[in-house]
């Protein structure tokens, strides 16, 4: 159980960084490399989704593979498809845009009502994807509909700071590996959201400057 939370954060953060750099640099390299990276993330996410269900003897590995599968699938559906018009006219899909709110709500509703019937690894994979989607959606919605410096962005950032602190507390107090990993990952996402707001306010240089 030692350092389970820290390992979860480190591995998830490393894969987040890998996904971001892969998409950014292949996009700059051209349409073919970018298409390759998008399909790679999709296939990798699907493979890890099923592989995580076969490693039930090791809960840490199973949960971690599931978390990474969610991140990988987000890389395809949440990032790559935003530039789908590079290949097919008017094919862009922006699931963080306001008109996808009904879809997001439906997905969350179905997940919350069905999760008790799902294997733990499947829960981790789906929650990984939905959490990234939800947090990203909140910020993008504020930026697009309101503004980057609207007062609600400061309120939301404060809420994410509180949730980060709560996640750290929960992870430290938990004795069960699934709970430790969930709260550690959730804390990583909320802390990352705080950074996203700070970058959005241009208070410090962010990934956009790479």
Rosetta silent file (secondary structure, phi, psi, omega in degrees, C-alpha in Angstrom):
SEQUENCE: XXXXXXXXXXXXXXXXXXXXXXXXXXXXXXXXXXXXXXXXXXXXXXXXXXXXXXXXXXXXXXXXXXXXXXXXXXXXXXXXXXXXXXXXXXXXXXXXXXXXXXXXXXXXXXXXXXXXXXXXXXXXXXXXXXXXXXXXXXXXXXXXXXXXXXXXXXXXXXXXXXXXXXXXXXXXXXXXXXXXXXXXXXXXXXXXXXXXXXXXXXXXXXXXXX
SCORE:     score description
SCORE:     0.000 S_00000001
   1 L     0.000  -13.944 -175.893    0.000    0.000    0.000 S_00000001
   2 L   -65.856  129.349  176.267    3.030    2.221    0.409 S_00000001
   3 L    62.659   19.002  179.160    3.210    5.117   -2.090 S_00000001
   4 H   -60.146  -45.758 -178.765    0.250    3.785   -4.096 S_00000001
   5 H   -63.214  -43.553 -179.477   -1.239    7.271   -4.364 S_00000001
   6 H   -64.686  -42.265  178.462    2.049    8.867   -5.397 S_00000001
   7 H   -63.315  -39.830  178.428    2.696    6.200   -8.023 S_00000001
   8 H   -60.351  -46.202 -179.391   -0.806    6.670   -9.417 S_00000001
   9 H   -63.824  -45.727 -176.470   -0.260   10.410   -9.762 S_00000001
  10 H   -63.670  -50.093 -177.864    3.192   10.068  -11.326 S_00000001
  11 H   -65.028  -41.413  179.202    2.246    7.449  -13.924 S_00000001
  12 H   -65.573  -41.207  179.870   -0.991    9.208  -14.870 S_00000001
  13 H   -65.442  -40.397  178.117    0.805   12.560  -15.141 S_00000001
  14 H   -62.555  -40.516 -179.544    3.534   11.068  -17.307 S_00000001
  15 H   -72.559  -34.679  173.438    0.974    9.613  -19.693 S_00000001
  16 H   -57.670  -47.472  179.968   -0.925   12.902  -19.791 S_00000001
  17 H   -62.107  -42.409  178.657    2.322   14.612  -20.768 S_00000001
  18 H   -61.586  -45.597 -179.076    3.085   11.966  -23.379 S_00000001
  19 H   -61.117  -45.414 -179.065   -0.391   12.276  -24.903 S_00000001
  20 H   -63.243  -49.067 -177.435   -0.206   16.060  -25.076 S_00000001
  21 H   -64.855  -38.247  179.124    3.282   16.154  -26.603 S_00000001
  22 H   -60.206  -48.159 -178.021    2.417   13.390  -29.081 S_00000001
  23 H   -69.202  -40.327 -178.668   -0.617   15.261  -30.400 S_00000001
  24 H   -64.372  -50.430 -173.670    1.044   18.681  -30.446 S_00000001
  25 H   -76.511  -32.752  176.622    4.194   17.682  -32.280 S_00000001
  26 H   -72.199  -31.146  175.631    2.588   15.249  -34.741 S_00000001
  27 H   -62.605  -39.749  178.762    0.010   17.941  -35.567 S_00000001
  28 H   -72.504  -25.403 -176.897    2.861   20.274  -36.449 S_00000001
  29 H   -78.066  -22.387  179.353    4.572   17.508  -38.445 S_00000001
  30 L   138.481  171.032 -175.752    1.631   17.070  -40.818 S_00000001
  31 H   -64.562  -39.506 -177.503   -1.687   15.361  -41.383 S_00000001
  32 H   -68.118  -49.520  176.640   -0.335   11.827  -41.725 S_00000001
  33 H   -59.462  -37.439 -179.615    1.713   11.813  -38.488 S_00000001
  34 H   -67.303  -41.208  176.964   -1.225   13.427  -36.679 S_00000001
  35 H   -62.492  -41.537  179.238   -3.644   10.816  -38.015 S_00000001
  36 H   -61.148  -44.765 -178.555   -1.239    8.085  -36.944 S_00000001
  37 H   -66.728  -38.353  178.329   -1.009    9.467  -33.399 S_00000001
  38 H   -63.186  -47.030  179.323   -4.796    9.806  -33.121 S_00000001
  39 H   -67.321  -33.815  177.358   -5.422    6.232  -34.224 S_00000001
  40 H   -61.339  -44.674  179.206   -2.593    5.040  -31.991 S_00000001
  41 H   -64.360  -40.502  179.354   -4.282    6.586  -28.943 S_00000001
  42 H   -62.898  -50.355 -178.418   -7.641    5.055  -29.900 S_00000001
  43 H   -64.911  -43.112  179.954   -6.213    1.559  -30.389 S_00000001
  44 H   -61.587  -42.181  179.628   -4.006    1.836  -27.298 S_00000001
  45 H   -63.475  -41.977  179.661   -6.970    2.950  -25.203 S_00000001
  46 H   -66.442  -44.153  179.901   -9.127    0.045  -26.368 S_00000001
  47 H   -60.550  -46.839 -179.240   -6.356   -2.505  -25.792 S_00000001
  48 H   -66.892  -32.711  177.957   -5.660   -1.236  -22.272 S_00000001
  49 H   -57.474  -46.910 -179.165   -9.390   -1.158  -21.508 S_00000001
  50 H   -78.503  -34.647 -179.952   -9.620   -4.919  -22.079 S_00000001
  51 H   -65.324  -34.514 -179.134   -6.161   -5.686  -20.722 S_00000001
  52 H   -63.104  -26.637 -178.624   -7.007   -4.015  -17.413 S_00000001
  53 H   -80.902  -10.636 -179.631   -9.800   -6.563  -16.923 S_00000001
  54 H  -100.036   -2.918 -178.638   -7.343   -9.453  -17.236 S_00000001
  55 L  -110.441   42.085 -175.379   -4.981   -8.243  -14.495 S_00000001
  56 L   -67.590  -18.267  179.523   -7.397   -8.652  -11.610 S_00000001
  57 L   -70.425  -26.173  178.986   -4.740  -10.360   -9.453 S_00000001
  58 L  -118.317   98.676 -175.120   -2.862   -7.064   -9.207 S_00000001
  59 H   -61.295  -37.960 -178.455   -5.325   -4.292   -8.371 S_00000001
  60 H   -62.693  -50.115 -179.261   -2.768   -1.516   -8.804 S_00000001
  61 H   -63.474  -43.869 -179.598   -1.769   -2.584  -12.322 S_00000001
  62 H   -60.383  -48.469 -179.548   -5.366   -3.265  -13.326 S_00000001
  63 H   -66.196  -39.058 -178.855   -6.600    0.120  -12.087 S_00000001
  64 H   -66.228  -43.289  177.001   -3.622    1.970  -13.555 S_00000001
  65 H   -60.742  -38.354  179.323   -4.108    0.421  -16.996 S_00000001
  66 H   -66.183  -43.019  178.240   -7.774    1.398  -16.790 S_00000001
  67 H   -60.712  -46.370 -179.008   -6.935    4.994  -15.856 S_00000001
  68 H   -65.998  -34.223  177.621   -4.452    5.256  -18.717 S_00000001
  69 H   -62.987  -39.638  177.359   -6.986    3.756  -21.132 S_00000001
  70 H   -63.246  -41.133  178.206   -9.385    6.559  -20.182 S_00000001
  71 H   -65.557  -42.848 -179.636   -6.703    9.176  -20.785 S_00000001
  72 H   -63.144  -42.831  178.894   -5.781    7.602  -24.117 S_00000001
  73 H   -67.780  -33.614  174.353   -9.404    7.528  -25.275 S_00000001
  74 H   -63.945  -39.048  178.777   -9.779   11.162  -24.228 S_00000001
  75 H   -56.541  -36.051  179.070   -6.748   11.947  -26.387 S_00000001
  76 H   -80.848  -56.377 -173.872   -8.660   10.601  -29.387 S_00000001
  77 H   -75.802  -33.129 -175.786  -12.246   11.694  -28.691 S_00000001
  78 H   -94.867  -22.913 -176.776  -11.529   14.892  -26.793 S_00000001
  79 H  -116.653  -56.355 -176.250   -8.438   16.200  -28.570 S_00000001
  80 H   -60.757  -45.105 -176.120   -7.773   14.520  -31.920 S_00000001
  81 H   -68.549  -12.854  174.352  -11.362   14.739  -33.214 S_00000001
  82 H   -65.492  -20.941 -179.628  -11.339   18.502  -32.645 S_00000001
  83 H  -114.090   25.996 -178.018   -9.182   18.617  -35.783 S_00000001
  84 H   -64.421  -20.525  179.341  -11.077   15.998  -37.795 S_00000001
  85 H   -70.543   -6.419  173.221  -11.780   18.571  -40.504 S_00000001
  86 H   -66.408  -22.680 -175.240   -8.152   18.179  -41.528 S_00000001
  87 L  -114.988  -38.299  179.270   -9.272   14.954  -43.191 S_00000001
  88 L  -131.968  127.536 -177.720  -13.022   15.278  -43.784 S_00000001
  89 L   -58.829  133.779  177.898  -14.784   18.600  -44.308 S_00000001
  90 L    59.838   27.838 -179.155  -17.035   19.633  -41.406 S_00000001
  91 L   -97.361    2.147 -177.994  -16.131   16.444  -39.498 S_00000001
  92 L   -60.301  132.515  176.512  -14.824   18.256  -36.418 S_00000001
  93 L  -122.600  117.068 -179.548  -16.249   16.927  -33.144 S_00000001
  94 L  -114.584   91.301 -174.458  -15.762   19.096  -30.062 S_00000001
  95 L   -73.455   -8.251  175.087  -17.171   17.157  -27.119 S_00000001
  96 L   -92.162   -1.043  179.919  -16.176   19.960  -24.749 S_00000001
  97 L   -77.249  156.666 -173.303  -18.427   22.394  -26.643 S_00000001
  98 H   -56.270  -32.845 -175.652  -21.706   23.546  -25.059 S_00000001
  99 H   -73.846   -5.891  177.653  -23.940   21.508  -27.401 S_00000001
 100 H   -94.696    4.276 -179.302  -22.517   18.250  -26.038 S_00000001
 101 H   -57.176  -45.537  178.259  -23.850   18.943  -22.536 S_00000001
 102 H   -58.850  -37.242  179.535  -26.870   16.585  -22.927 S_00000001
 103 H   -66.503  -44.092  179.943  -24.529   13.788  -24.047 S_00000001
 104 H   -62.833  -45.511  179.620  -22.190   14.347  -21.104 S_00000001
 105 H   -61.985  -42.339  179.148  -25.072   14.414  -18.607 S_00000001
 106 H   -62.791  -43.303  179.775  -26.537   11.224  -20.108 S_00000001
 107 H   -62.493  -43.491  179.173  -23.154    9.467  -19.931 S_00000001
 108 H   -65.164  -42.750  179.487  -22.660   10.456  -16.294 S_00000001
 109 H   -60.293  -46.674  179.793  -26.219    9.403  -15.420 S_00000001
 110 H   -63.796  -42.356 -179.079  -25.774    5.981  -17.038 S_00000001
 111 H   -62.806  -47.267 -178.249  -22.390    5.465  -15.406 S_00000001
 112 H   -63.631  -31.178 -178.111  -23.623    6.350  -11.905 S_00000001
 113 H   -87.219  -19.421 -177.459  -26.608    4.025  -12.245 S_00000001
 114 H  -109.174  -11.415 -170.571  -24.719    1.108  -13.767 S_00000001
 115 H   -59.752  -32.144  179.903  -21.325    1.291  -12.080 S_00000001
 116 H   -63.885  -20.674 -179.167  -22.253   -1.131   -9.282 S_00000001
 117 H   -97.160    0.838 -176.547  -22.722   -3.792  -11.945 S_00000001
 118 L  -103.668  147.778  173.834  -19.385   -3.083  -13.651 S_00000001
 119 L   -58.945  153.551 -177.369  -15.952   -4.548  -12.867 S_00000001
 120 H   -58.264  -41.184 -178.439  -13.686   -2.189  -10.912 S_00000001
 121 H   -63.338  -38.287  178.192  -11.303   -1.768  -13.858 S_00000001
 122 H   -66.559  -38.851  176.788  -14.184   -0.731  -16.124 S_00000001
 123 H   -61.036  -42.898  179.348  -15.300    1.771  -13.490 S_00000001
 124 H   -65.024  -42.581 -178.765  -11.807    3.260  -13.377 S_00000001
 125 H   -64.391  -49.083 -178.638  -11.557    3.497  -17.160 S_00000001
 126 H   -67.575  -41.444  179.326  -14.955    5.127  -17.634 S_00000001
 127 H   -66.818  -34.228  176.813  -14.581    7.450  -14.644 S_00000001
 128 H   -59.749  -48.963  179.746  -11.132    8.466  -15.908 S_00000001
 129 H   -64.578  -46.905 -176.005  -12.613    9.497  -19.258 S_00000001
 130 H   -68.777  -34.590  178.555  -15.711   11.147  -17.796 S_00000001
 131 H   -67.203  -45.071  177.844  -13.780   13.106  -15.158 S_00000001
 132 H   -61.387  -45.205  179.758  -11.379   14.548  -17.723 S_00000001
 133 H   -59.661  -48.849 -176.020  -14.314   15.342  -20.002 S_00000001
 134 H   -62.805  -47.561 -177.799  -16.359   16.977  -17.228 S_00000001
 135 H   -67.617  -39.714  177.601  -13.578   19.169  -15.852 S_00000001
 136 H   -65.799  -39.324 -179.668  -12.432   20.197  -19.307 S_00000001
 137 H   -61.500  -45.642 -178.998  -16.034   20.923  -20.295 S_00000001
 138 H   -56.470  -47.593 -177.366  -16.595   23.240  -17.310 S_00000001
 139 H   -68.126  -46.023 -179.175  -13.551   25.343  -18.151 S_00000001
 140 H   -63.531  -39.889  178.357  -14.147   25.470  -21.915 S_00000001
 141 H   -59.321  -44.959  179.039  -17.809   26.360  -21.377 S_00000001
 142 H   -63.597  -43.135 -178.925  -16.789   29.295  -19.188 S_00000001
 143 H   -64.644  -42.622 -174.907  -14.163   30.450  -21.685 S_00000001
 144 H   -79.170  -42.391 -175.355  -16.464   30.220  -24.716 S_00000001
 145 H   -86.987  -37.281 -179.007  -19.758   31.446  -23.253 S_00000001
 146 H  -104.033  -99.466  174.428  -18.448   33.899  -20.642 S_00000001
 147 L  -170.704  166.102 -178.906  -14.747   34.809  -20.790 S_00000001
 148 L   -64.655  -24.878 -177.168  -11.358   33.668  -19.564 S_00000001
 149 L  -114.480   17.690  177.399  -11.447   36.229  -16.757 S_00000001
 150 L   -62.060  148.957 -174.872  -15.139   36.038  -15.847 S_00000001
 151 H   -60.126  -26.777 -179.772  -15.693   36.008  -12.072 S_00000001
 152 H   -68.250  -24.992  177.963  -17.086   32.448  -12.241 S_00000001
 153 H   -67.112  -34.706  178.477  -13.683   31.167  -13.391 S_00000001
 154 H   -71.135  -37.803  177.544  -12.161   32.331  -10.093 S_00000001
 155 H   -64.195  -45.982 -178.328  -14.974   30.677   -8.146 S_00000001
 156 H   -65.169  -38.741  177.665  -14.537   27.426  -10.058 S_00000001
 157 H   -62.260  -40.486  177.623  -10.784   27.517   -9.563 S_00000001
 158 H   -62.814  -38.968  177.611  -11.372   27.928   -5.825 S_00000001
 159 H   -63.941  -41.430  178.952  -13.686   24.902   -5.856 S_00000001
 160 H   -66.598  -35.313  175.967  -11.027   22.846   -7.620 S_00000001
 161 H   -62.455  -44.963  177.743   -8.439   23.925   -5.039 S_00000001
 162 H   -60.343  -44.503 -179.278  -10.787   22.750   -2.283 S_00000001
 163 H   -65.435  -32.718  176.404  -11.381   19.430   -4.090 S_00000001
 164 H   -64.242  -46.203  177.875   -7.630   18.939   -4.468 S_00000001
 165 H   -62.398  -41.928  178.369   -7.167   19.342   -0.730 S_00000001
 166 H   -62.757  -40.197 -179.729  -10.106   17.027   -0.040 S_00000001
 167 H   -64.064  -41.987  178.288   -8.666   14.413   -2.408 S_00000001
 168 H   -61.894  -43.846  179.150   -5.297   14.471   -0.664 S_00000001
 169 H   -62.232  -46.630 -178.888   -7.026   14.043    2.701 S_00000001
 170 H   -63.261  -42.200 -179.387   -9.181   11.192    1.410 S_00000001
 171 H   -64.375  -39.245 -179.393   -6.223    9.421   -0.220 S_00000001
 172 H   -71.166  -32.038 -177.707   -4.157    9.636    2.957 S_00000001
 173 H   -85.946  -20.663 -176.463   -7.007    8.370    5.143 S_00000001
 174 L   -71.580  145.525  179.262   -8.085    5.536    2.841 S_00000001
 175 L  -112.262   -8.014 -176.453   -6.965    2.004    3.599 S_00000001
 176 L  -105.711  133.980 -171.198   -8.307    0.365    0.456 S_00000001
 177 H   -60.357  -39.615 -179.982   -6.236    0.429   -2.736 S_00000001
 178 H   -63.004  -41.763  179.438   -9.130    1.279   -5.060 S_00000001
 179 H   -66.555  -42.479  178.856  -10.101    4.254   -2.917 S_00000001
 180 H   -60.221  -46.022 -177.603   -6.502    5.482   -2.653 S_00000001
 181 H   -67.924  -39.659  179.375   -6.030    5.323   -6.405 S_00000001
 182 H   -63.105  -50.795 -176.738   -9.339    7.012   -7.176 S_00000001
 183 H   -67.479  -32.390  176.838   -8.784    9.946   -4.847 S_00000001
 184 H   -65.526  -45.077  179.318   -5.165   10.322   -5.953 S_00000001
 185 H   -67.611  -42.456  177.937   -6.204   10.457   -9.597 S_00000001
 186 H   -60.309  -42.077  177.899   -9.141   12.752   -8.847 S_00000001
 187 H   -63.142  -37.677  176.548   -6.780   15.067   -6.963 S_00000001
 188 H   -61.789  -44.132 -178.692   -4.408   15.114   -9.920 S_00000001
 189 H   -66.012  -41.565  179.483   -7.231   16.155  -12.245 S_00000001
 190 H   -68.559  -38.427  177.398   -8.496   18.907   -9.948 S_00000001
 191 H   -65.356  -38.920  177.851   -4.967   20.223   -9.405 S_00000001
 192 H   -64.752  -37.271  178.090   -4.410   20.165  -13.172 S_00000001
 193 H   -63.472  -38.433  175.916   -7.660   22.107  -13.632 S_00000001
 194 H   -59.351  -45.096  178.573   -6.325   24.777  -11.262 S_00000001
 195 H   -63.111  -38.282  179.039   -3.226   25.043  -13.445 S_00000001
 196 H   -60.416  -40.663  177.935   -5.416   25.254  -16.548 S_00000001
 197 H   -66.499  -42.826  179.788   -7.195   28.289  -15.105 S_00000001
 198 H   -62.574  -41.572  176.030   -3.906   29.930  -14.169 S_00000001
 199 H   -65.514  -39.521  179.856   -2.616   29.308  -17.688 S_00000001
 200 H   -64.100  -32.831  177.351   -5.893   30.582  -19.116 S_00000001
 201 L   -80.214   -3.870 -179.950   -5.514   33.830  -17.169 S_00000001
 202 L    61.505   32.686  177.981   -1.969   34.088  -18.604 S_00000001
 203 L   -77.177  -32.224  175.326   -0.518   34.486  -15.121 S_00000001
 204 L  -139.574  154.896  178.258    2.295   32.070  -15.954 S_00000001
 205 L   -62.212  138.590  179.034    3.451   30.509  -19.252 S_00000001
 206 L  -121.942 -169.838 -179.061    1.620   27.292  -20.060 S_00000001
 207 H   -57.056  -26.149 -179.007    1.708   24.490  -22.627 S_00000001
 208 H   -62.252  -18.694 -177.012    0.288   26.917  -25.202 S_00000001
 209 H   -88.601   -3.813 -179.644    3.712   28.606  -25.301 S_00000001
 210 L   -72.602    0.000    0.000    5.519   25.448  -26.448 S_00000001
